[in-house]
Amino acid sequence: MSGLGVDEGLLRRLRDAGARLSWRAGGGPRRAGRTVRIARLSDEEARVETVQAPEGELLETTAGPVGALVLLLEADRRGPPTALVSRNAGRSPAFPDGSIVAAWGPTAVDGDARPSLRDLVELARYALA
């Protein structure tokens, strides 16, 4: 079992899918400490925003299979996030269909629900099809 709570076969499939992700720059205004990229796998995309703060780092992705995959790969690389929340559709203009947010460090994160890594695994499985 991995730190994500999945067997090695599924972990290998998730990592293989991560290796097939293509990335491009995202739009929006530039701000210090913030990057925006678009992850693409097959015919699905996810917006990925990274915010660097003195107390840690926050990663927000589109709520969907590719976004969940990106967050799982980060958790595989760094260890489980210190905070994991989801935000409902319409809460942010940058994520009109909702988002999933993970933080590493003592960064406070607000959200509408608290999914588990297991929930993200189930969502990311759709990206493997």
MMTF fields as JSON, N, C-alpha, C and O atoms, coordinates in Angstrom:
{
  "mmtfVersion": "1.0.0",
  "mmtfProducer": "UNKNOWN",
  "numBonds": 515,
  "numAtoms": 516,
  "numGroups": 129,
  "numChains": 1,
  "numModels": 1,
  "chainsPerModel": [1],
  "groupsPerChain": [129],
  "chainIdList": ["A"],
  "bondAtomList": [4, 2, 8, 6, 12, 10, 16, 14, 20, 18, 24, 22, 28, 26, 32, 30, 36, 34, 40, 38, 44, 42, 48, 46, 52, 50, 56, 54, 60, 58, 64, 62, 68, 66, 72, 70, 76, 74, 80, 78, 84, 82, 88, 86, 92, 90, 96, 94, 100, 98, 104, 102, 108, 106, 112, 110, 116, 114, 120, 118, 124, 122, 128, 126, 132, 130, 136, 134, 140, 138, 144, 142, 148, 146, 152, 150, 156, 154, 160, 158, 164, 162, 168, 166, 172, 170, 176, 174, 180, 178, 184, 182, 188, 186, 192, 190, 196, 194, 200, 198, 204, 202, 208, 206, 212, 210, 216, 214, 220, 218, 224, 222, 228, 226, 232, 230, 236, 234, 240, 238, 244, 242, 248, 246, 252, 250, 256, 254, 260, 258, 264, 262, 268, 266, 272, 270, 276, 274, 280, 278, 284, 282, 288, 286, 292, 290, 296, 294, 300, 298, 304, 302, 308, 306, 312, 310, 316, 314, 320, 318, 324, 322, 328, 326, 332, 330, 336, 334, 340, 338, 344, 342, 348, 346, 352, 350, 356, 354, 360, 358, 364, 362, 368, 366, 372, 370, 376, 374, 380, 378, 384, 382, 388, 386, 392, 390, 396, 394, 400, 398, 404, 402, 408, 406, 412, 410, 416, 414, 420, 418, 424, 422, 428, 426, 432, 430, 436, 434, 440, 438, 444, 442, 448, 446, 452, 450, 456, 454, 460, 458, 464, 462, 468, 466, 472, 470, 476, 474, 480, 478, 484, 482, 488, 486, 492, 490, 496, 494, 500, 498, 504, 502, 508, 506, 512, 510],
  "bondOrderList": [1, 1, 1, 1, 1, 1, 1, 1, 1, 1, 1, 1, 1, 1, 1, 1, 1, 1, 1, 1, 1, 1, 1, 1, 1, 1, 1, 1, 1, 1, 1, 1, 1, 1, 1, 1, 1, 1, 1, 1, 1, 1, 1, 1, 1, 1, 1, 1, 1, 1, 1, 1, 1, 1, 1, 1, 1, 1, 1, 1, 1, 1, 1, 1, 1, 1, 1, 1, 1, 1, 1, 1, 1, 1, 1, 1, 1, 1, 1, 1, 1, 1, 1, 1, 1, 1, 1, 1, 1, 1, 1, 1, 1, 1, 1, 1, 1, 1, 1, 1, 1, 1, 1, 1, 1, 1, 1, 1, 1, 1, 1, 1, 1, 1, 1, 1, 1, 1, 1, 1, 1, 1, 1, 1, 1, 1, 1, 1],
  "groupList": [{"groupName": "MET", "atomNameList": ["N", "CA", "C", "O"], "elementList": ["N", "C", "C", "O"], "formalChargeList": [0, 0, 0, 0], "bondAtomList": [1, 0, 2, 1, 3, 2], "bondOrderList": [1, 1, 2], "singleLetterCode": "M", "chemCompType": "L-PEPTIDE LINKING"}, {"groupName": "SER", "atomNameList": ["N", "CA", "C", "O"], "elementList": ["N", "C", "C", "O"], "formalChargeList": [0, 0, 0, 0], "bondAtomList": [1, 0, 2, 1, 3, 2], "bondOrderList": [1, 1, 2], "singleLetterCode": "S", "chemCompType": "L-PEPTIDE LINKING"}, {"groupName": "GLY", "atomNameList": ["N", "CA", "C", "O"], "elementList": ["N", "C", "C", "O"], "formalChargeList": [0, 0, 0, 0], "bondAtomList": [1, 0, 2, 1, 3, 2], "bondOrderList": [1, 1, 2], "singleLetterCode": "G", "chemCompType": "PEPTIDE LINKING"}, {"groupName": "LEU", "atomNameList": ["N", "CA", "C", "O"], "elementList": ["N", "C", "C", "O"], "formalChargeList": [0, 0, 0, 0], "bondAtomList": [1, 0, 2, 1, 3, 2], "bondOrderList": [1, 1, 2], "singleLetterCode": "L", "chemCompType": "L-PEPTIDE LINKING"}, {"groupName": "VAL", "atomNameList": ["N", "CA", "C", "O"], "elementList": ["N", "C", "C", "O"], "formalChargeList": [0, 0, 0, 0], "bondAtomList": [1, 0, 2, 1, 3, 2], "bondOrderList": [1, 1, 2], "singleLetterCode": "V", "chemCompType": "L-PEPTIDE LINKING"}, {"groupName": "ASP", "atomNameList": ["N", "CA", "C", "O"], "elementList": ["N", "C", "C", "O"], "formalChargeList": [0, 0, 0, 0], "bondAtomList": [1, 0, 2, 1, 3, 2], "bondOrderList": [1, 1, 2], "singleLetterCode": "D", "chemCompType": "L-PEPTIDE LINKING"}, {"groupName": "GLU", "atomNameList": ["N", "CA", "C", "O"], "elementList": ["N", "C", "C", "O"], "formalChargeList": [0, 0, 0, 0], "bondAtomList": [1, 0, 2, 1, 3, 2], "bondOrderList": [1, 1, 2], "singleLetterCode": "E", "chemCompType": "L-PEPTIDE LINKING"}, {"groupName": "ARG", "atomNameList": ["N", "CA", "C", "O"], "elementList": ["N", "C", "C", "O"], "formalChargeList": [0, 0, 0, 0], "bondAtomList": [1, 0, 2, 1, 3, 2], "bondOrderList": [1, 1, 2], "singleLetterCode": "R", "chemCompType": "L-PEPTIDE LINKING"}, {"groupName": "ALA", "atomNameList": ["N", "CA", "C", "O"], "elementList": ["N", "C", "C", "O"], "formalChargeList": [0, 0, 0, 0], "bondAtomList": [1, 0, 2, 1, 3, 2], "bondOrderList": [1, 1, 2], "singleLetterCode": "A", "chemCompType": "L-PEPTIDE LINKING"}, {"groupName": "TRP", "atomNameList": ["N", "CA", "C", "O"], "elementList": ["N", "C", "C", "O"], "formalChargeList": [0, 0, 0, 0], "bondAtomList": [1, 0, 2, 1, 3, 2], "bondOrderList": [1, 1, 2], "singleLetterCode": "W", "chemCompType": "L-PEPTIDE LINKING"}, {"groupName": "PRO", "atomNameList": ["N", "CA", "C", "O"], "elementList": ["N", "C", "C", "O"], "formalChargeList": [0, 0, 0, 0], "bondAtomList": [1, 0, 2, 1, 3, 2], "bondOrderList": [1, 1, 2], "singleLetterCode": "P", "chemCompType": "L-PEPTIDE LINKING"}, {"groupName": "THR", "atomNameList": ["N", "CA", "C", "O"], "elementList": ["N", "C", "C", "O"], "formalChargeList": [0, 0, 0, 0], "bondAtomList": [1, 0, 2, 1, 3, 2], "bondOrderList": [1, 1, 2], "singleLetterCode": "T", "chemCompType": "L-PEPTIDE LINKING"}, {"groupName": "ILE", "atomNameList": ["N", "CA", "C", "O"], "elementList": ["N", "C", "C", "O"], "formalChargeList": [0, 0, 0, 0], "bondAtomList": [1, 0, 2, 1, 3, 2], "bondOrderList": [1, 1, 2], "singleLetterCode": "I", "chemCompType": "L-PEPTIDE LINKING"}, {"groupName": "GLN", "atomNameList": ["N", "CA", "C", "O"], "elementList": ["N", "C", "C", "O"], "formalChargeList": [0, 0, 0, 0], "bondAtomList": [1, 0, 2, 1, 3, 2], "bondOrderList": [1, 1, 2], "singleLetterCode": "Q", "chemCompType": "L-PEPTIDE LINKING"}, {"groupName": "ASN", "atomNameList": ["N", "CA", "C", "O"], "elementList": ["N", "C", "C", "O"], "formalChargeList": [0, 0, 0, 0], "bondAtomList": [1, 0, 2, 1, 3, 2], "bondOrderList": [1, 1, 2], "singleLetterCode": "N", "chemCompType": "L-PEPTIDE LINKING"}, {"groupName": "PHE", "atomNameList": ["N", "CA", "C", "O"], "elementList": ["N", "C", "C", "O"], "formalChargeList": [0, 0, 0, 0], "bondAtomList": [1, 0, 2, 1, 3, 2], "bondOrderList": [1, 1, 2], "singleLetterCode": "F", "chemCompType": "L-PEPTIDE LINKING"}, {"groupName": "TYR", "atomNameList": ["N", "CA", "C", "O"], "elementList": ["N", "C", "C", "O"], "formalChargeList": [0, 0, 0, 0], "bondAtomList": [1, 0, 2, 1, 3, 2], "bondOrderList": [1, 1, 2], "singleLetterCode": "Y", "chemCompType": "L-PEPTIDE LINKING"}],
  "groupTypeList": [0, 1, 2, 3, 2, 4, 5, 6, 2, 3, 3, 7, 7, 3, 7, 5, 8, 2, 8, 7, 3, 1, 9, 7, 8, 2, 2, 2, 10, 7, 7, 8, 2, 7, 11, 4, 7, 12, 8, 7, 3, 1, 5, 6, 6, 8, 7, 4, 6, 11, 4, 13, 8, 10, 6, 2, 6, 3, 3, 6, 11, 11, 8, 2, 10, 4, 2, 8, 3, 4, 3, 3, 3, 6, 8, 5, 7, 7, 2, 10, 10, 11, 8, 3, 4, 1, 7, 14, 8, 2, 7, 1, 10, 8, 15, 10, 5, 2, 1, 12, 4, 8, 8, 9, 2, 10, 11, 8, 4, 5, 2, 5, 8, 7, 10, 1, 3, 7, 5, 3, 4, 6, 3, 8, 7, 16, 8, 3, 8],
  "groupIdList": [1, 2, 3, 4, 5, 6, 7, 8, 9, 10, 11, 12, 13, 14, 15, 16, 17, 18, 19, 20, 21, 22, 23, 24, 25, 26, 27, 28, 29, 30, 31, 32, 33, 34, 35, 36, 37, 38, 39, 40, 41, 42, 43, 44, 45, 46, 47, 48, 49, 50, 51, 52, 53, 54, 55, 56, 57, 58, 59, 60, 61, 62, 63, 64, 65, 66, 67, 68, 69, 70, 71, 72, 73, 74, 75, 76, 77, 78, 79, 80, 81, 82, 83, 84, 85, 86, 87, 88, 89, 90, 91, 92, 93, 94, 95, 96, 97, 98, 99, 100, 101, 102, 103, 104, 105, 106, 107, 108, 109, 110, 111, 112, 113, 114, 115, 116, 117, 118, 119, 120, 121, 122, 123, 124, 125, 126, 127, 128, 129],
  "secStructList": [7, 7, 6, 6, 1, 7, 7, 2, 2, 2, 2, 2, 2, 2, 2, 2, 2, 2, 2, 6, 7, 3, 3, 3, 3, 7, 7, 1, 7, 7, 7, 6, 6, 3, 3, 3, 3, 3, 3, 3, 3, 6, 6, 3, 3, 3, 3, 3, 3, 3, 3, 3, 3, 6, 6, 3, 3, 3, 3, 3, 3, 3, 1, 1, 2, 2, 2, 2, 2, 2, 2, 2, 2, 2, 2, 2, 2, 2, 7, 1, 7, 1, 3, 3, 3, 3, 3, 7, 6, 6, 1, 5, 6, 6, 5, 6, 6, 7, 3, 3, 3, 3, 3, 3, 1, 1, 7, 7, 7, 7, 7, 1, 5, 7, 7, 7, 2, 2, 2, 2, 2, 2, 2, 2, 2, 2, 2, 2, 7],
  "xCoordList": [0.829, 0.0, 0.876, 1.899, 0.465, 1.196, 0.676, -0.279, 1.306, 0.841, -0.526, -1.178, -0.959, -2.28, -3.361, -4.55, -2.948, -3.923, -4.417, -5.521, -3.627, -4.008, -2.948, -1.797, -3.349, -2.382, -1.384, -1.613, -0.29, 0.804, 0.383, 0.878, -0.518, -0.969, -1.71, -1.459, -2.622, -3.356, -2.418, -2.526, -1.509, -0.551, 0.278, 0.53, 0.695, 1.453, 0.603, 1.104, -0.662, -1.547, -1.728, -1.739, -1.87, -2.0, -0.727, -0.795, 0.421, 1.695, 1.888, 2.393, 1.489, 1.585, 0.704, 1.111, -0.51, -1.402, -0.778, -0.864, -0.153, 0.512, 1.634, 1.858, 2.339, 3.418, 2.872, 3.597, 1.605, 0.985, 0.305, -0.19, 0.272, -0.32, 0.473, 1.703, -0.232, 0.434, 0.052, -1.046, 0.962, 0.774, 0.932, 1.734, 0.149, 0.322, 0.024, -0.612, 0.485, 0.252, -1.235, -1.937, -1.697, -3.091, -3.22, -2.225, -4.422, -4.665, -4.891, -4.745, -5.242, -5.53, -4.414, -3.315, -4.706, -3.687, -2.545, -2.753, -1.348, -0.166, -0.06, -0.227, 0.222, 0.449, 1.652, 1.892, 2.396, 3.573, 3.14, 2.149, 3.901, 3.624, 2.504, 2.099, 1.991, 0.87, 1.171, 1.597, 0.948, 1.071, -0.225, -0.909, -0.544, -1.731, -1.299, -0.67, -1.648, -1.353, -2.602, -3.508, -2.626, -3.718, -3.118, -2.186, -3.675, -3.256, -4.26, -5.469, -3.75, -4.622, -4.252, -3.077, -5.285, -5.119, -6.253, -7.428, -5.887, -6.881, -7.675, -7.103, -8.976, -9.794, -10.312, -11.267, -9.706, -10.156, -9.045, -7.869, -9.441, -8.489, -8.863, -10.005, -7.869, -8.084, -7.209, -6.027, -7.792, -7.042, -6.345, -6.959, -5.083, -4.301, -3.642, -2.784, -4.034, -3.439, -2.59, -3.034, -1.379, -0.467, -0.22, 0.139, -0.413, -0.178, 0.872, 0.685, 1.983, 3.057, 2.799, 2.58, 2.826, 2.675, 3.803, 4.367, 4.142, 5.223, 4.967, 5.906, 3.703, 3.383, 3.145, 2.906, 3.204, 3.007, 2.59, 2.706, 2.107, 1.687, 0.273, -0.106, -0.489, -1.862, -1.999, -1.498, -2.673, -2.917, -4.418, -5.069, -4.981, -6.415, -6.587, -5.949, -7.45, -7.677, -9.158, -10.006, -9.443, -10.813, -11.31, -10.574, -12.557, -13.155, -13.512, -14.498, -12.722, -12.93, -11.817, -10.902, -11.873, -10.874, -9.435, -8.549, -9.177, -7.8, -7.312, -6.159, -8.165, -7.792, -7.478, -6.501, -8.308, -8.061, -6.747, -5.996, -6.465, -5.213, -4.015, -3.048, -4.069, -2.968, -2.722, -1.576, -3.793, -3.634, -3.087, -2.26, -3.537, -3.018, -1.536, -0.778, -1.125, 0.295, 1.141, 2.257, 0.615, 1.321, 1.392, 2.427, 0.296, 0.287, 1.234, 1.851, 1.35, 2.285, 3.721, 4.573, 3.978, 5.326, 5.692, 6.808, 4.741, 5.033, 4.567, 5.044, 3.643, 2.964, 1.572, 1.274, 0.731, -0.652, -0.699, 0.133, -1.674, -1.805, -2.254, -2.871, -1.939, -2.381, -3.833, -4.483, -4.344, -5.757, -6.228, -5.484, -7.465, -8.064, -9.546, -10.278, -9.986, -11.395, -11.871, -11.076, -13.169, -13.756, -14.601, -15.119, -14.722, -15.507, -16.567, -16.292, -17.766, -18.9, -18.79, -18.067, -19.523, -19.604, -20.094, -20.934, -19.557, -19.976, -19.289, -19.499, -18.488, -17.819, -16.663, -16.366, -16.012, -14.866, -15.005, -15.287, -14.809, -14.867, -13.807, -14.019, -12.68, -11.612, -11.997, -11.466, -12.913, -13.357, -14.883, -15.479, -15.524, -16.984, -17.707, -18.852, -17.041, -17.669, -17.264, -17.578, -16.584, -16.136, -14.666, -14.059, -14.102, -12.677, -12.378, -13.204, -11.172, -10.622, -9.334, -8.525, -9.15, -8.005, -7.227, -7.808, -5.923, -5.036, -3.977, -3.51, -3.608, -2.565, -1.511, -1.811, -0.28, 0.834, 1.426, 1.872, 1.435, 1.875, 0.679, -0.441, 0.904, -0.175, -1.123, -1.722, -1.265, -2.154, -3.607, -4.012, -4.39, -5.822, -6.549, -6.287, -7.46, -8.206, -9.682, -10.059, -10.512, -11.953, -12.56, -12.053, -13.631, -14.289, -15.7, -16.159, -16.378, -17.758, -17.883, -18.907, -16.851, -16.842, -15.401, -14.467, -15.234, -13.905, -13.762, -14.003, -13.365, -13.168, -11.924, -11.061, -11.854, -10.668, -9.799, -10.239, -8.573, -7.732, -8.393, -8.268, -9.096, -9.798, -10.864, -11.056, -11.555, -12.525, -11.829, -12.364, -10.635, -9.892, -9.456, -9.459, -9.083, -8.701, -9.884, -9.722, -11.06, -12.253, -12.554, -12.919, -12.409, -12.637, -11.567, -11.884, -10.311, -9.208, -9.277, -8.721, -9.935, -10.061, -10.703, -10.399, -11.581, -12.228, -11.223, -11.446, -10.126, -9.08, -8.281, -7.597, -8.365, -7.598, -8.287, -7.664, -9.566, -10.345, -9.945, -10.503],
  "yCoordList": [-1.191, 0.0, 1.26, 1.319, 2.235, 3.495, 4.463, 4.156, 5.627, 6.673, 7.217, 7.895, 6.922, 7.353, 6.346, 6.599, 5.212, 4.202, 3.371, 2.828, 3.256, 2.441, 1.375, 1.533, 0.292, -0.766, -0.318, 0.652, -1.041, -0.653, -0.653, 0.163, -1.546, -1.58, -0.314, 0.254, 0.136, 1.371, 2.57, 3.496, 2.555, 3.656, 3.764, 4.868, 2.644, 2.644, 3.228, 4.01, 2.858, 3.4, 4.907, 5.633, 5.388, 6.826, 7.557, 8.603, 7.009, 7.632, 7.61, 8.575, 6.515, 6.443, 7.506, 8.153, 7.679, 8.725, 10.096, 10.965, 10.295, 11.567, 11.854, 13.007, 10.821, 11.002, 11.397, 11.973, 11.094, 11.444, 12.808, 13.263, 13.465, 14.805, 15.761, 15.723, 16.607, 17.706, 18.994, 19.113, 19.942, 21.183, 22.377, 22.363, 23.41, 24.689, 25.8, 25.575, 26.975, 28.123, 28.443, 28.297, 28.877, 29.28, 30.779, 31.504, 31.232, 32.662, 33.338, 32.73, 34.583, 35.347, 36.298, 36.211, 37.217, 38.2, 37.533, 36.591, 38.035, 37.511, 38.189, 39.402, 37.369, 37.883, 37.166, 35.993, 37.878, 37.279, 36.102, 36.174, 35.021, 33.847, 32.965, 32.029, 33.239, 32.476, 32.073, 32.898, 30.805, 30.335, 29.641, 29.051, 29.721, 29.071, 28.241, 28.745, 26.966, 26.074, 25.258, 25.138, 24.704, 23.822, 22.445, 22.285, 21.452, 20.058, 19.395, 19.573, 18.628, 17.959, 16.483, 16.119, 15.642, 14.204, 13.737, 13.908, 13.143, 12.735, 13.962, 14.908, 13.97, 15.11, 15.933, 16.694, 15.798, 16.539, 17.431, 17.069, 18.612, 19.563, 19.934, 19.776, 20.426, 20.95, 22.179, 22.173, 23.213, 24.408, 24.11, 23.555, 24.468, 24.212, 25.52, 26.043, 26.042, 27.262, 26.893, 26.164, 27.397, 27.186, 28.542, 29.504, 28.613, 29.845, 29.569, 28.72, 30.297, 30.207, 31.247, 32.421, 30.814, 31.73, 31.439, 30.345, 32.392, 32.149, 30.916, 30.237, 30.637, 29.523, 28.199, 27.183, 28.182, 26.927, 27.16, 28.266, 26.108, 26.179, 25.628, 24.672, 26.246, 25.848, 25.507, 26.234, 24.407, 23.976, 23.851, 23.113, 24.56, 24.493, 24.003, 24.513, 23.013, 22.436, 22.391, 22.443, 22.292, 22.056, 20.767, 19.784, 20.774, 19.574, 18.61, 18.811, 17.585, 16.592, 15.578, 15.698, 14.57, 13.504, 13.969, 13.491, 14.89, 15.336, 16.186, 16.065, 17.029, 17.81, 16.913, 17.14, 15.892, 14.943, 14.206, 13.982, 13.829, 13.15, 14.031, 13.559, 15.296, 16.227, 16.311, 16.263, 16.436, 16.534, 15.239, 15.28, 14.098, 12.82, 12.662, 12.168, 13.081, 12.987, 13.884, 13.519, 15.049, 15.927, 15.286, 15.355, 14.661, 13.979, 12.784, 12.475, 12.12, 11.003, 11.511, 10.855, 12.672, 13.251, 13.869, 13.69, 14.599, 15.378, 14.743, 15.101, 13.81, 13.296, 13.908, 14.843, 13.393, 13.889, 15.387, 15.902, 16.079, 17.514, 17.732, 16.858, 18.894, 19.246, 19.691, 19.674, 20.088, 20.454, 20.033, 20.134, 19.561, 19.154, 19.503, 18.996, 20.376, 20.794, 20.855, 20.898, 20.857, 21.121, 22.386, 22.719, 23.069, 24.306, 24.148, 23.657, 24.568, 24.403, 25.271, 26.267, 24.864, 25.624, 27.037, 27.251, 27.993, 29.373, 30.153, 31.359, 29.502, 30.188, 31.067, 32.097, 30.651, 31.388, 31.527, 30.543, 32.74, 32.902, 32.069, 31.668, 31.807, 31.012, 29.538, 28.808, 29.097, 27.697, 27.658, 27.308, 28.013, 28.115, 26.797, 26.805, 25.666, 24.366, 23.76, 22.6, 24.512, 24.029, 23.653, 23.55, 23.45, 23.137, 22.237, 22.041, 21.705, 20.938, 21.655, 22.013, 21.863, 22.618, 21.763, 21.173, 21.705, 21.021, 22.009, 22.842, 21.901, 22.764, 21.909, 20.876, 22.361, 21.754, 22.841, 23.871, 22.623, 23.628, 24.105, 23.64, 25.018, 25.465, 26.485, 27.288, 26.465, 27.391, 27.053, 25.898, 28.037, 27.837, 27.813, 28.647, 26.861, 26.715, 26.554, 25.712, 27.374, 27.221, 26.497, 26.588, 25.79, 25.052, 24.68, 24.995, 24.007, 23.611, 22.16, 21.772, 21.358, 19.95, 19.522, 20.195, 18.411, 17.883, 16.471, 15.486, 16.383, 15.046, 14.387, 15.054, 13.093, 12.356, 12.063, 12.231, 11.628, 11.198, 10.038, 9.921, 9.184, 8.058, 8.573, 7.99, 9.664, 10.278, 10.743, 10.582, 11.32, 11.776, 10.597, 10.689, 9.498, 8.295, 7.827, 7.519, 7.774, 7.325, 8.257, 7.786, 9.566, 10.525, 10.414, 10.46, 10.271, 10.179, 8.915, 8.884, 7.882, 6.635, 6.906, 6.219, 7.89, 8.219, 8.743, 8.624, 9.317, 9.803, 8.642, 8.801, 7.479, 6.316, 5.553, 4.734, 5.815, 5.055, 5.39, 4.838],
  "zCoordList": [0.0, 0.0, 0.0, 0.682, -0.757, -0.835, 0.23, 0.944, 0.33, 1.231, 0.842, 1.636, -0.379, -0.828, -0.444, -0.64, 0.099, 0.486, -0.676, -0.617, -1.734, -2.895, -3.116, -2.711, -3.759, -4.013, -5.082, -5.804, -5.161, -6.069, -7.536, -8.313, -7.93, -9.323, -9.708, -10.771, -8.853, -9.127, -9.052, -9.856, -8.1, -8.003, -9.279, -9.762, -9.821, -11.074, -12.208, -13.017, -12.269, -13.313, -13.156, -14.15, -11.92, -11.68, -12.108, -12.753, -11.753, -12.141, -13.653, -14.227, -14.304, -15.766, -16.423, -17.388, -15.888, -16.421, -16.195, -17.062, -15.044, -14.764, -15.738, -16.106, -16.161, -17.137, -18.508, -19.32, -18.772, -20.06, -20.039, -21.07, -18.885, -18.824, -19.705, -19.729, -20.417, -21.121, -20.395, -19.853, -20.395, -19.654, -20.579, -21.513, -20.297, -20.991, -19.99, -18.96, -20.305, -19.428, -19.401, -20.402, -18.247, -18.096, -18.243, -18.228, -18.382, -18.543, -17.208, -16.148, -17.279, -16.075, -15.738, -16.286, -14.821, -14.438, -13.678, -12.914, -13.9, -13.198, -11.837, -11.705, -10.835, -9.486, -8.904, -9.191, -8.091, -7.449, -6.585, -5.858, -6.68, -5.859, -6.372, -5.683, -7.57, -8.105, -9.54, -10.348, -9.851, -11.227, -11.616, -10.78, -12.89, -13.429, -14.632, -15.562, -14.594, -15.711, -16.018, -15.193, -17.215, -17.636, -17.882, -18.67, -17.19, -17.373, -18.305, -18.158, -19.267, -20.231, -20.3, -20.356, -20.293, -20.468, -21.354, -21.027, -22.485, -23.497, -23.907, -24.449, -23.662, -24.098, -22.928, -23.088, -21.764, -20.587, -20.06, -20.091, -19.573, -19.025, -17.589, -17.158, -16.875, -15.527, -15.34, -15.682, -14.804, -14.433, -13.114, -12.203, -12.999, -11.787, -11.364, -12.075, -10.222, -9.676, -8.473, -7.586, -8.452, -7.329, -6.684, -7.363, -5.376, -4.635, -3.578, -2.706, -3.663, -2.673, -1.598, -1.898, -0.352, 0.778, 1.759, 1.738, 2.615, 3.577, 4.448, 4.864, 4.717, 5.605, 4.874, 5.526, 3.566, 2.843, 1.407, 0.878, 0.792, -0.601, -0.737, -0.061, -1.616, -1.868, -3.343, -4.202, -3.638, -5.012, -5.195, -4.455, -6.169, -6.458, -7.886, -8.806, -8.066, -9.39, -9.699, -8.809, -10.984, -11.42, -10.775, -10.693, -10.318, -9.725, -10.851, -11.559, -11.009, -12.05, -12.008, -11.194, -12.876, -12.855, -13.034, -12.325, -13.965, -14.195, -13.022, -12.609, -12.491, -11.313, -10.123, -9.409, -9.911, -8.825, -9.044, -8.095, -10.283, -10.602, -10.267, -9.669, -10.643, -10.361, -8.851, -8.404, -8.071, -6.62, -6.024, -5.113, -6.525, -6.029, -6.328, -5.493, -7.516, -7.863, -6.96, -6.588, -6.609, -5.672, -4.292, -3.63, -3.852, -2.554, -2.562, -1.542, -3.691, -3.825, -3.706, -3.107, -4.277, -4.276, -2.921, -2.434, -2.314, -1.109, 0.199, 1.276, 0.098, 1.286, 1.341, 0.598, 2.207, 2.279, 2.584, 3.331, 2.002, 2.29, 3.736, 4.344, 4.268, 5.617, 5.624, 6.67, 4.472, 4.336, 2.95, 1.974, 2.871, 1.602, 1.659, 2.508, 0.747, 0.705, -0.738, -1.676, -0.886, -2.203, -2.088, -1.022, -3.205, -3.266, -4.343, -5.438, -4.02, -4.925, -6.18, -6.212, -7.198, -8.447, -8.156, -7.281, -8.904, -8.78, -7.674, -7.553, -6.878, -5.77, -6.25, -5.646, -7.344, -7.872, -9.387, -10.071, -9.924, -11.374, -12.102, -13.246, -11.455, -12.077, -12.164, -13.002, -11.31, -11.274, -11.259, -10.241, -12.377, -12.391, -12.099, -11.645, -12.357, -12.108, -10.77, -10.502, -9.939, -8.647, -8.678, -9.744, -7.493, -7.411, -6.217, -5.326, -6.242, -5.126, -4.723, -5.579, -3.43, -2.931, -1.93, -1.019, -2.11, -1.165, -0.715, -1.492, 0.545, 1.088, 1.771, 2.37, 1.666, 2.376, 3.25, 2.745, 4.549, 5.504, 6.305, 6.09, 7.217, 8.1, 7.472, 8.188, 6.166, 5.467, 5.772, 5.637, 6.178, 6.422, 5.079, 4.212, 4.912, 3.669, 4.004, 4.819, 3.363, 3.577, 2.386, 1.268, 2.629, 1.566, 1.963, 3.061, 1.058, 1.291, 1.74, 2.302, 1.496, 1.91, 2.13, 1.694, 2.804, 3.1, 2.536, 3.235, 1.259, 0.681, 1.277, 1.848, 1.133, 1.565, 0.346, -0.791, 0.584, -0.533, -1.268, -2.486, -0.532, -1.158, -2.139, -3.205, -1.78, -2.696, -3.974, -5.07, -3.831, -5.007, -5.87, -7.097, -5.233, -5.986, -6.835, -8.016, -6.234, -6.971, -8.139, -9.217, -7.951, -9.016, -10.101, -11.29, -9.702, -10.666, -11.503, -12.601, -11.028, -11.816, -13.17, -14.145, -13.244, -14.519, -15.547, -16.752, -15.072, -15.987, -16.569, -17.58, -15.936, -16.389, -17.499, -18.174, -17.691, -18.695, -20.106, -21.054]
}
